[in-house]
Amino acid sequence: MKNPQKVCHRQIIEERISGIAAIADHLPGVIIIHNIKRNLTVEYMSPRGLQQIGVTLEELQQMGAEFHTRFFNPSESADYVPKLINGLLQRNDEKEVLSFFQHVRFKEQEDWMLHLSTVKIFMRDEDGLPLLTITLAITVDPMHHLTSKINRIIDENAFLRQHYQNFSQLGSREREVLKLVALGKSSHEIADEMCISEKTVNTHRRNIKLKLGTHSSFDLNQYARAFDLI
């Protein structure tokens, strides 16, 4: 015998979703509704989004949490999913909105498409806890002059997360040397600027490469950019 509470609960969810579905095609983006209690399973996606990724709503609902790894860049998900679960949902503030950039892979397309997504709590359960979230995802024009800059920032943030442990091993003097190296200074110029011997500078440079696990000037520059040294 079905639990009357669960039946009623499901009916309320369907009514809320049907209200959004009625206007979804008139909105400037794709609407996605996730069920928090079902491990962020997609309850609803507007037709435009389903067409773009090439699945039906039923397939999406059955996919469960796989949805987040199948269509989205996993390195970016590692950044914004904790902000959603441990931030927005924990605070449970009906006025709070979380915004972030994410890359989505459309049907039969190799390149990632940049999106600006905003998410908020859409429905709570009988205990006042988050039950559904609603997301509006808007495609960023790949030809827009800001797109390349946004992509670079996203790449730097991913690099920062992946290499934070290595960077944290550097002392303050080593970070200063890394900054000057990334700015194209020679060991002699760095020695003059820091008022230390050239031999000490070269020792710092060797230790920096050892701690960061790299000998590439490109990688050193990436560290300097990602960790805001330059």
C-alpha positions in Angstrom: 0.0 0.0 0.0 1.4 3.4 -1.0 2.3 5.9 1.7 -0.3 8.8 1.4 2.4 11.3 2.5 4.8 10.2 -0.3 2.0 10.3 -2.9 1.0 13.9 -1.8 4.7 14.9 -1.8 5.2 13.6 -5.3 2.1 15.4 -6.5 3.4 18.7 -5.1 6.7 18.2 -6.9 5.0 17.5 -10.2 2.8 20.6 -9.8 5.8 22.8 -9.1 7.6 21.4 -12.1 4.6 21.8 -14.4 4.4 25.5 -13.6 8.0 25.9 -14.7 7.6 23.7 -17.8 4.7 25.9 -19.0 7.1 28.9 -19.4 10.5 27.2 -19.9 10.7 27.7 -23.6 10.2 31.5 -23.1 13.2 31.8 -20.9 16.7 32.8 -22.2 18.4 29.6 -21.3 18.0 26.0 -20.2 16.1 25.2 -17.0 17.2 22.2 -14.9 15.5 21.0 -11.7 17.5 18.7 -9.4 16.2 16.5 -6.6 18.5 16.9 -3.5 17.1 13.8 -1.8 17.9 11.6 -4.9 21.6 12.5 -5.1 21.0 15.5 -7.3 19.1 13.5 -9.9 17.5 15.6 -12.7 13.8 15.8 -12.2 13.2 18.1 -15.2 15.1 19.8 -18.0 13.5 22.1 -20.5 13.2 20.8 -24.1 16.0 23.1 -25.5 18.5 21.5 -23.1 17.3 17.9 -23.9 17.7 18.6 -27.6 21.2 20.1 -27.1 22.6 17.1 -25.1 20.6 14.5 -27.1 18.7 12.6 -24.5 15.1 12.3 -23.4 13.9 13.4 -20.0 13.2 9.8 -19.0 16.8 8.8 -19.9 18.1 11.8 -17.9 16.0 10.8 -14.8 17.3 7.2 -15.0 20.9 8.5 -15.3 21.0 9.7 -11.8 24.3 11.3 -10.6 26.0 10.1 -13.8 24.5 13.2 -15.4 27.1 15.4 -13.7 30.1 13.5 -15.1 28.7 12.7 -18.5 28.0 16.2 -19.8 30.1 18.5 -17.6 33.8 19.1 -17.1 34.6 17.1 -13.9 37.4 19.4 -12.8 34.9 22.3 -12.7 32.3 20.2 -11.0 34.8 19.6 -8.2 34.7 23.3 -7.6 31.1 24.3 -7.7 29.4 21.1 -6.4 30.9 21.5 -2.9 29.8 25.2 -3.0 26.3 24.0 -3.7 26.1 21.1 -1.2 28.2 22.6 1.6 27.2 26.2 1.0 23.9 27.1 -0.5 22.0 24.0 0.7 23.5 24.1 4.2 22.6 27.8 4.6 19.1 27.1 3.3 18.4 30.7 2.4 15.5 31.2 0.0 17.0 34.4 -1.3 20.5 33.1 -2.0 21.6 32.4 -5.6 24.8 30.6 -6.5 26.4 31.6 -9.9 29.3 29.9 -11.7 30.7 29.2 -15.1 30.7 25.6 -16.4 31.5 23.8 -19.6 28.9 21.5 -21.2 29.3 19.1 -24.0 26.5 19.0 -26.5 25.3 16.0 -28.5 28.0 14.7 -31.0 30.2 17.7 -30.3 33.8 17.5 -29.2 34.2 21.1 -28.0 33.0 22.2 -24.6 30.4 25.0 -24.6 30.8 27.7 -21.9 27.7 28.4 -19.8 26.8 30.9 -17.1 24.6 29.0 -14.6 22.7 30.3 -11.6 21.0 28.0 -9.1 18.8 28.5 -6.0 16.5 26.4 -3.8 13.2 25.8 -5.5 11.3 23.6 -3.0 11.6 22.4 0.5 10.3 19.3 2.2 7.8 19.2 5.2 10.8 19.8 7.6 11.9 22.9 5.8 15.0 21.3 4.3 16.0 21.8 0.6 14.3 19.2 -1.7 14.6 20.7 -5.2 17.0 23.2 -6.8 16.3 25.1 -10.0 19.1 26.2 -12.4 19.1 28.5 -15.3 22.0 27.8 -17.7 22.8 30.4 -20.4 25.2 29.6 -23.3 28.0 32.1 -23.6 28.7 33.1 -27.2 32.0 31.4 -28.2 32.8 34.4 -30.4 32.4 36.9 -27.6 35.7 38.6 -26.7 35.1 37.7 -23.0 34.8 34.0 -23.6 38.6 33.4 -24.0 39.3 35.4 -20.8 36.7 33.4 -18.9 38.1 30.1 -20.2 41.6 31.2 -19.1 40.4 32.0 -15.6 38.6 28.7 -15.3 41.8 26.9 -16.4 43.8 28.8 -13.8 41.3 27.9 -11.1 41.5 24.2 -12.0 45.3 24.4 -12.0 45.2 26.1 -8.6 43.1 23.3 -7.1 45.2 20.6 -8.6 48.6 22.1 -7.6 47.8 23.8 -4.3 49.7 21.2 -2.2 52.9 21.7 -4.3 52.7 25.5 -4.1 52.1 25.5 -0.3 55.6 24.0 0.1 57.2 27.3 -1.1 58.5 29.7 1.4 57.9 33.5 1.1 61.4 34.1 -0.5 60.9 31.3 -2.9 57.5 32.8 -3.9 59.1 36.1 -4.5 61.8 34.5 -6.7 59.1 32.6 -8.6 57.3 35.9 -9.3 60.4 37.6 -10.6 61.3 34.5 -12.7 57.8 34.6 -14.2 58.3 38.3 -15.0 61.4 37.3 -17.1 64.1 38.5 -14.7 67.5 36.9 -14.8 69.2 35.5 -11.7 71.5 38.6 -11.6 68.5 41.0 -11.8 66.7 39.1 -9.1 69.7 39.1 -6.9 70.0 42.9 -7.2 66.3 43.4 -6.6 66.1 41.2 -3.5 69.6 42.2 -2.2 70.8 38.7 -2.0 73.6 36.8 -3.8 73.2 35.4 -7.3 74.2 32.0 -5.8 71.3 32.2 -3.3 68.9 33.1 -6.2 70.0 30.0 -8.1 69.5 27.8 -5.0 66.0 29.2 -4.6 65.3 28.5 -8.3 66.5 24.8 -8.0 64.4 24.4 -4.8 61.3 25.9 -6.5 61.6 23.5 -9.4 62.1 20.6 -7.1 59.1 21.4 -4.9 56.8 22.2 -7.8 58.0 19.1 -9.8 58.7 21.1 -12.9 61.6 22.4 -15.0 59.4 24.1 -17.6 59.3 27.9 -17.8 55.7 27.6 -19.0 54.7 25.6 -15.9 56.4 28.1 -13.6 54.5 30.9 -15.3 51.3 28.9 -14.8 52.0 28.7 -11.1 52.7 32.4 -10.9 49.5 33.3 -12.7 47.2 30.8 -10.9 48.4 31.9 -7.5 48.2 35.6 -8.2 52.0 36.3 -8.1 51.7 38.2 -11.4 
